[in-house]
Amino acid sequence: MSMKPRGTNQRHHRFGEIDRRSFFPLLGAGVLLMLPGKAWAQQVPIPTTAAEVPGPPSGTAMTTAYVQSVGRMAYLWGWPLVNSVNRSIAFSKAPEPGLIGGVVPIAFNGNSMLTGYISPDQTIIACPNQDVAYGAGWMTLDKEPIVFQVPDFGDRFWVYAHYDARTDEFSEIGKQYGTKPGFYLMVGPDWKGETPAGITAVVRSSTSLAFVIPRIFIDDSAEDQKAVQPLLSQVVYHPLSEFDGKMKIKDWSKLPHFPAPKSTGKGETKWVNPDTFFDELPEVMKQVPPMPGEEALYTWIGSVLDAAARDPAIKKTLVETAVAAEGELISPFFKWANNGRPAGNGWNSPVNNAEWGTDYVNRTGTSKSNMYDNRPEETKYIYTDNDNKGAQLNGQNNYTITFAKGQTPPVKGFWSLTLYNDVHFFNPNPLKRYSLGTKNKTIRYNADGSLTLYASAKSPGADKESNWLPAPEGTFSLYIRAYWAEQAILDGTWQPPTVTVAN
């Protein structure tokens, strides 16, 4: 006879049911107990800096089409950077400030200056003007800061354009900014030194490599050519280690001459060679760091460059892509209609020159057609290849360019209209005249107050020659510069005149 209490088996059954049903929850709890601090779902860290964003891993397979696509984009993006660095290399070979080819100022970690207008036969820099005395110099600011002097220019227009290796300006130094005479310091991105006594202000480049182009207005009179010389002699850049608080004076009329870089074909010296572009780009990208927002672009391009360094087939594809892109992407920028945006009456104009940021298309367009623009507040550039009917300008035709009364370019500085040949250089002519504008004291206004200028290979007549720009027998272009433009030019309210074939 069983002595178990009534319901014992039933209770055992219930205990067993509880154990089986609770087994997995209890197991789960046990696992969690064995893995303290862990949860079933965790957040993958969201990148908060560019450095945390991954890119293509090394060894990634790359099709020919993919390499071509990245290479083509990299060629458009990197063309101005390679152009800038190659120019600096050429300048670095000058043992002292001088004139490259005997005509263009050249210096490294200093500057040189012209004492008058640039020579009309130079082919080193496209689209020069004969309104100013130019200076130039490349600076390696990772070596040492540079001091530059600003003399008292009085009422004369002047501007010192300072460019980083991307061709963006990084300072506001000039007449339109109210810059005071004195000594100024140019430093690189990583400089953390103390500003020496006697320095008025410090300007900082975003890259260690910087290019400077002082521009000092001169009119075409012998009197002004003479009057400007004492001022030009004080436009001096020098290393900080040479700074003594005293204004240095240079006689720029006695500069040595150095050979010009070798070049083939017509036009500007070829600073970018598509055959060697992708050999040069990796080093240029090390020298010119990414702007904020460009980090992923650098990583993406860099992944293809790294692959090309290991695989000759990828390298061959990149070179072929560069050669094709030079003709298909870069060469068309030489046409003014492919630069900037319409400015009215068939002319075009950039709107963000020398402050390109990520506007790679216009940065490269300007680097190809007329490198080293000033910022819009300093100079507004307006250009055309065509007449008012859209036809290419040709010296065999007679053209008139008429500014209505009171409608010459509204400026606080000066304006000019320059004529260039088919490769953006001056057209040699017996008058030795390449531009007309504020500097010219002999241009004649019409009886109604309007101003008509003439462009043609043949003289429009002795009574009109004071307003004539001699053109070549073939194609040419016209180019307006408005230094220290009024708001009407900057916002497009003012429009350039029509270019009309004369009857």
C-alpha positions in Angstrom: 0.0 0.0 0.0 1.5 3.2 -1.0 2.3 5.7 1.7 2.8 8.7 -0.8 0.6 11.6 -0.2 -2.2 12.1 -2.5 -1.3 14.2 -5.6 2.4 13.5 -5.4 2.7 12.0 -8.9 0.6 14.9 -10.1 3.0 17.3 -8.5 6.0 15.6 -10.1 4.3 15.8 -13.4 3.7 19.5 -13.0 7.3 20.1 -12.0 8.4 18.2 -15.1 6.2 20.2 -17.3 7.6 23.4 -15.9 11.2 22.3 -16.4 10.6 21.4 -20.0 8.8 24.5 -20.9 11.3 26.7 -19.1 14.4 25.0 -20.5 15.1 27.4 -23.4 14.4 30.6 -21.6 16.6 29.5 -18.8 19.3 28.5 -21.2 19.1 31.9 -22.9 19.3 33.6 -19.5 22.3 31.4 -18.8 24.1 32.4 -22.0 23.5 36.0 -21.2 24.8 35.4 -17.7 27.9 33.8 -19.2 28.5 36.8 -21.6 28.2 39.8 -19.4 27.9 43.2 -21.2 26.6 41.6 -24.5 23.3 42.1 -26.1 21.6 40.3 -29.0 21.5 43.5 -31.1 24.3 46.1 -31.3 24.8 49.3 -33.2 27.5 49.4 -36.0 29.4 52.6 -35.3 28.3 55.3 -37.7 31.3 57.3 -39.1 31.6 60.8 -37.7 34.8 61.7 -39.4 36.2 61.2 -42.9 38.9 59.0 -41.6 36.3 56.5 -40.4 34.7 56.0 -43.8 36.2 52.9 -45.5 37.2 52.9 -49.1 38.0 50.1 -51.7 40.2 47.5 -50.1 43.6 46.8 -51.6 43.6 44.1 -54.3 40.0 44.9 -55.5 39.4 43.6 -59.0 39.1 46.5 -61.5 37.6 46.2 -65.0 39.0 48.2 -67.8 35.8 50.3 -68.0 36.0 51.0 -64.3 39.6 52.2 -64.5 38.7 54.4 -67.5 35.9 56.0 -65.6 37.9 56.8 -62.5 40.9 57.8 -64.6 38.9 60.2 -66.8 37.4 61.9 -63.7 40.8 62.0 -62.0 42.3 63.7 -65.1 39.7 66.5 -65.1 39.9 66.9 -61.3 43.7 66.8 -61.1 44.7 68.7 -64.2 45.0 72.1 -62.5 47.0 70.6 -59.6 49.5 68.9 -61.8 49.7 72.1 -63.9 50.5 74.2 -60.8 53.1 71.8 -59.4 54.9 71.5 -62.8 55.1 75.3 -63.1 56.6 75.4 -59.6 59.2 72.8 -60.6 60.2 75.0 -63.6 60.5 78.0 -61.3 62.5 76.2 -58.7 65.4 75.7 -61.3 66.0 79.4 -61.4 69.1 80.1 -59.1 67.8 83.6 -58.3 65.0 86.0 -59.3 65.0 86.6 -63.0 63.1 86.5 -66.3 62.3 83.1 -67.8 62.7 83.3 -71.5 63.9 86.8 -70.9 60.3 88.0 -70.6 58.3 86.4 -67.7 59.2 87.1 -64.1 60.4 84.0 -62.2 61.5 83.4 -58.6 61.4 80.7 -55.9 60.9 81.6 -52.3 60.9 85.2 -53.4 59.6 87.2 -56.3 60.7 89.1 -59.4 58.9 92.0 -61.0 58.5 93.5 -64.5 59.2 97.2 -64.8 56.5 97.7 -67.5 54.0 95.7 -69.5 54.7 92.1 -70.3 56.5 91.4 -73.6 53.9 90.7 -76.4 55.9 87.8 -77.8 55.9 85.6 -74.6 54.2 82.2 -74.9 54.7 80.9 -71.3 51.4 82.2 -69.8 48.2 82.5 -71.8 46.0 85.5 -71.8 48.3 88.1 -70.3 47.4 91.7 -70.2 49.2 95.0 -70.9 47.4 97.0 -68.2 49.7 96.1 -65.3 53.2 95.4 -64.3 53.3 91.7 -63.3 55.3 90.0 -60.6 55.6 86.3 -59.8 57.1 83.8 -57.4 56.6 80.4 -56.0 56.8 79.8 -52.2 57.5 76.6 -50.3 55.9 77.6 -47.0 56.8 74.3 -45.2 60.4 75.5 -45.3 59.9 79.0 -44.0 57.3 81.8 -43.9 57.6 84.6 -46.4 57.4 88.3 -45.7 56.0 90.6 -48.4 56.1 94.4 -48.5 53.3 96.7 -49.4 54.5 100.3 -50.3 52.2 103.3 -50.3 50.5 103.1 -53.7 48.4 106.2 -53.2 45.5 106.3 -55.6 47.0 103.7 -58.0 45.2 100.4 -58.4 47.1 97.4 -57.3 46.4 93.8 -56.0 48.6 91.0 -54.8 47.0 87.7 -55.8 48.2 84.8 -53.6 47.2 81.3 -54.8 47.4 77.9 -53.2 48.3 74.9 -55.2 44.6 74.4 -56.2 44.6 77.9 -57.8 42.3 79.3 -55.1 43.3 82.7 -53.6 43.8 82.7 -49.9 44.3 86.4 -49.0 42.7 89.8 -49.6 45.6 92.2 -50.3 45.0 95.2 -52.5 43.5 98.6 -53.2 39.9 97.3 -53.0 40.5 95.9 -49.6 42.0 99.0 -48.1 45.3 97.2 -47.4 47.6 99.5 -45.4 51.3 99.9 -46.3 53.6 97.7 -44.3 55.0 94.3 -43.8 52.9 91.1 -44.0 53.6 87.5 -43.3 52.6 84.5 -45.5 52.6 81.1 -43.7 51.8 77.5 -44.5 48.9 75.5 -43.2 50.9 74.0 -40.2 52.7 77.1 -39.1 52.4 77.8 -35.4 55.1 80.4 -34.8 54.9 83.7 -33.1 54.2 86.8 -35.3 57.3 89.0 -35.3 57.1 92.6 -34.2 56.6 94.9 -37.1 54.4 92.5 -39.1 51.0 94.1 -39.9 49.0 90.9 -40.5 49.4 87.2 -41.3 47.8 85.3 -44.3 47.8 81.5 -44.3 47.8 79.3 -47.4 45.9 76.0 -47.3 48.8 74.3 -49.1 52.5 74.5 -48.4 53.0 75.5 -52.1 51.9 79.0 -52.9 52.1 81.2 -56.0 52.1 85.0 -56.0 51.2 87.4 -58.8 51.4 91.1 -57.8 49.6 93.3 -60.4 50.3 97.0 -60.4 48.3 99.3 -62.8 50.2 101.5 -65.3 48.8 103.7 -68.0 50.4 103.9 -71.4 52.1 107.3 -70.9 55.8 107.7 -70.5 55.2 109.8 -67.4 53.4 107.0 -65.6 55.8 104.4 -66.7 58.5 106.5 -64.9 56.4 107.4 -61.9 55.6 103.7 -61.0 59.3 102.6 -60.8 59.9 103.6 -57.2 56.8 101.7 -56.2 57.7 98.5 -58.1 61.1 98.5 -56.5 59.4 98.0 -53.1 57.2 95.1 -54.2 59.5 92.5 -52.5 58.8 89.0 -51.1 61.6 87.4 -49.0 62.1 84.7 -46.3 61.2 85.5 -42.8 64.8 84.9 -41.7 65.8 88.0 -43.8 63.3 90.3 -42.1 64.8 93.2 -40.3 61.9 95.6 -40.2 63.3 97.8 -43.0 61.8 98.2 -46.4 63.9 96.4 -49.0 64.5 98.0 -52.4 65.1 96.0 -55.6 66.2 97.2 -59.0 64.1 95.0 -61.1 65.5 96.4 -64.4 68.6 94.3 -64.0 67.2 90.8 -63.7 69.2 87.9 -65.2 67.6 85.9 -68.0 66.9 82.1 -67.9 65.9 79.7 -70.7 62.2 79.1 -71.2 60.9 75.6 -70.7 60.8 73.5 -73.9 57.5 73.3 -75.6 56.1 71.9 -78.8 53.4 73.3 -81.1 51.6 76.6 -80.9 50.3 78.2 -77.8 51.1 78.2 -74.1 54.0 76.1 -72.7 52.5 72.6 -72.1 52.6 72.2 -68.4 50.5 69.0 -68.3 51.6 65.9 -70.3 49.0 63.2 -70.5 51.6 60.5 -71.0 53.2 61.3 -67.6 50.1 62.6 -65.8 49.5 59.5 -63.8 53.1 59.2 -62.9 53.0 62.7 -61.3 49.5 62.7 -59.8 50.3 60.4 -56.7 53.1 62.8 -55.5 50.9 65.8 -56.2 48.1 64.4 -54.1 50.6 64.0 -51.2 51.7 67.6 -51.6 48.2 69.0 -52.0 46.0 67.6 -49.2 42.2 67.1 -49.6 39.9 70.0 -48.9 37.1 69.2 -46.4 34.8 66.9 -48.2 37.4 65.6 -50.6 38.8 62.8 -48.4 36.6 60.1 -50.1 37.6 61.4 -53.5 41.3 61.1 -52.6 40.7 57.5 -51.3 38.8 56.5 -54.4 41.4 57.9 -56.9 44.2 56.6 -54.7 42.9 53.1 -54.8 43.2 53.1 -58.7 46.6 54.7 -58.5 47.8 52.0 -56.1 46.4 49.3 -58.3 48.2 50.8 -61.3 51.5 50.8 -59.4 51.2 47.0 -59.1 49.5 46.1 -62.4 51.1 47.3 -65.7 47.8 46.7 -67.6 45.9 49.1 -65.3 48.7 51.7 -65.7 48.5 51.3 -69.5 44.7 51.9 -69.3 45.2 55.0 -67.2 47.7 56.5 -69.7 45.5 55.8 -72.7 42.6 57.4 -70.8 44.6 60.5 -70.0 45.6 60.9 -73.7 42.0 60.6 -74.8 40.7 62.9 -72.0 43.2 65.6 -73.0 41.6 65.9 -76.4 38.0 65.2 -75.4 37.7 66.9 -72.0 40.5 69.5 -71.7 41.0 70.9 -75.2 37.3 72.1 -75.6 37.9 74.4 -72.6 39.9 76.6 -74.9 36.7 77.9 -76.4 35.2 80.7 -74.3 31.7 79.4 -74.7 32.8 76.4 -72.6 34.0 78.5 -69.7 31.9 80.0 -66.9 28.3 80.9 -67.9 26.6 83.3 -70.3 27.1 87.0 -69.5 24.9 88.4 -72.2 25.2 89.3 -75.9 27.3 86.2 -76.7 29.9 86.7 -74.0 30.7 84.3 -71.1 32.2 84.9 -67.7 33.1 82.8 -64.6 31.4 83.6 -61.4 33.6 82.0 -58.8 37.1 82.5 -60.2 40.0 81.8 -57.8 37.5 80.5 -55.2 36.6 77.3 -57.0 36.2 74.9 -54.1 34.7 71.8 -55.6 33.8 73.5 -58.9 36.2 71.2 -60.8 34.8 71.9 -64.2 35.4 75.7 -64.1 38.6 75.3 -62.2 40.0 73.1 -65.0 38.4 75.2 -67.7 40.2 78.3 -66.5 43.5 76.4 -65.9 43.4 75.4 -69.6 42.2 78.7 -71.1 43.7 81.5 -68.8 45.3 80.2 -65.6 45.4 82.3 -62.4 42.3 84.5 -62.4 41.7 87.0 -59.7 38.7 86.6 -57.4 35.5 88.3 -58.8 35.8 91.2 -56.2 39.2 91.9 -57.7 38.6 91.3 -61.4 35.7 90.3 -63.5 36.6 88.5 -66.7 34.3 88.5 -69.7 35.2 86.9 -73.0 34.0 85.7 -76.4 35.1 84.0 -79.6 32.0 85.0 -81.6 30.1 88.0 -83.0 26.5 88.8 -82.2 25.3 86.2 -84.8 27.3 83.4 -83.2 30.0 83.3 -85.9 33.6 82.9 -85.0 35.5 86.2 -85.0 37.9 86.5 -88.0 40.2 89.3 -88.8 39.1 89.4 -92.4 35.9 91.0 -91.2 35.5 94.5 -89.7 33.9 94.5 -86.3 32.6 97.3 -84.1 32.2 97.0 -80.3 30.1 100.0 -79.1 29.5 100.9 -75.5 26.4 103.1 -75.1 26.9 106.4 -73.3 27.7 105.7 -69.7 27.9 102.0 -70.4 31.7 101.3 -70.4 32.4 98.7 -67.8 31.5 100.2 -64.4 34.6 99.9 -62.2 36.3 101.5 -59.3 39.7 100.3 -60.7 40.1 100.1 -64.5 38.8 98.2 -67.5 40.3 97.0 -70.7 39.4 95.1 -73.9 42.1 92.8 -75.1 42.4 91.0 -78.5 44.0 87.6 -78.6 45.0 85.4 -81.5 43.8 81.8 -81.9 46.0 80.5 -79.1 45.2 83.3 -76.5 48.3 85.4 -77.1 48.8 88.9 -78.4 48.7 89.5 -82.1 51.9 91.2 -83.3 51.1 94.5 -85.1 52.8 97.7 -86.3 51.0 99.8 -83.7 52.2 97.5 -80.9 48.6 97.7 -79.5 47.0 94.7 -77.8 44.3 96.3 -75.7 42.3 99.5 -75.2 40.7 100.9 -72.1 41.3 103.0 -69.1 45.0 103.2 -69.6 44.7 104.7 -73.1 44.6 108.5 -73.2 44.0 108.8 -77.0 40.8 106.9 -77.5 37.9 109.0 -78.9 34.3 109.0 -77.8 31.5 109.5 -80.3 29.5 112.8 -80.3 26.6 111.2 -78.4 29.0 110.0 -75.6 29.1 106.4 -76.7 32.4 104.6 -77.4 33.1 102.5 -80.5 36.1 100.2 -80.7 37.2 98.4 -83.8 38.7 95.0 -84.4 40.0 93.9 -87.8 43.1 92.9 -89.7 42.9 96.1 -91.9 42.7 99.6 -90.5 39.2 101.0 -90.2 40.6 104.3 -91.4 43.1 106.9 -90.1 40.3 108.7 -88.2 39.4 105.6 -86.3 42.9 104.1 -85.6 43.0 105.5 -82.1 40.2 103.1 -81.3 41.4 100.1 -83.3 42.6 96.7 -82.1 44.6 95.1 -84.9 43.5 91.5 -85.5 45.2 88.6 -87.3 44.0 87.5 -90.7 42.4 84.5 -89.1 40.5 83.7 -85.9 40.7 85.7 -82.7 38.9 86.4 -79.5 38.0 89.4 -77.3 38.4 89.7 -73.6 37.1 92.3 -71.1 38.8 92.8 -67.8 37.0 94.9 -65.1 39.3 95.5 -62.2 37.4 96.3 -58.9 34.1 95.9 -60.7 31.0 97.7 -59.5 28.0 95.6 -58.3 26.3 95.9 -61.7 29.0 93.8 -63.3 29.2 91.3 -60.4 25.4 90.6 -60.4 25.0 90.7 -64.2 22.9 93.8 -64.4 25.5 95.4 -66.7 26.0 93.4 -69.9 28.9 93.6 -72.4 28.3 95.2 -75.8 27.5 93.3 -79.0 30.3 92.5 -81.4 28.9 93.4 -84.8 30.2 93.0 -88.3 30.4 96.5 -89.8 28.6 97.2 -93.1 
